[in-house]
Amino acid sequence: MYIVEICRQSAELHNTIIQIRIWVQHRRAEPHSVELAFLRDGKIRFRLQFENASDASAVAQFCHGEVFPEQDVPDALAA
């Protein structure tokens, strides 16, 4: 599994959801899971989990996120 982390300011919640949705529909990708967290510093964090490395890399590039192979997820990101 590959985890994509996308962080934004809370005010960007709506636009980020739309951006991710458009990408997923266009690519016909199927994230294994999607997680949304509201962080203390006024930011939001999306985590999408993909089985396919190319889907993970593509959405990370499109949304300016980062990809972590599941075994390499830093402790701060671990579920």
N, C-alpha and C positions, 0 to 999 in steps of 0.2 A: 504494500500500500504506500501511497505517496500523499503527503498532507500539504495542501496549499494554504498559506496564511496570508490574508489580505487585511491590512489595518488602515482605517480611515478615521477622520473626525466624525463625531456623532451626527453632525448636521448633514453628512454625506450618506446617511443610511439608505434613504430612498433611491438615490442615483446609483449607489453601489449594488443594491439588490437588482435593479434593472440591468445594469451592466453585466452582472454575473448571469442573470437569466437569459439575456440575449445571446451571450457566448455559448452557454450550455445548449440552447435550442439550435443555434446555428451549427454547432459542431456535432450535435446529437450525442453529446457525452452524457454519461450517467454517473454522477458522483455517488459514491457509496454512502456518504453521510455529509451533512452540512451543519455547522455549528455557528452560532452567533453569540458573542459575549460583549457586554458593555463593561468597559474598563474604567478604573477610577480617574484616569487622566482625561476624561472626556472623549475618549476614542472608542471605536467599535472594532472587534476582531471577528473576521469570518475565517472559519477553517473548513475546507472542503477536502474530502478524502477520496482519492481515485485509485483504482487498481492499475491503471495504465499510466506509465511515466510520461508518454507524449501528451496525453490530455492534461495532466498536472502541469507540465512545463508550459503548454500553450495557454492555459487559463492564467497562470502566474504571470506570464509575459503580457497578456492582454490587459490584466487588471493591476499590473505593477505589484505583484505579490512575490512570495518566496516559496520554494518547494523544499520539503524535507522528506527524505525516505523515512518511513515510520520508525525504523530502528535508530535513526539519527536525530529524532526530535529532541531538542533541548528540554531539560526538566521543566522549564517555565512554560513550555508549550504542551507538555504531556497531558493527556486527558485524565 
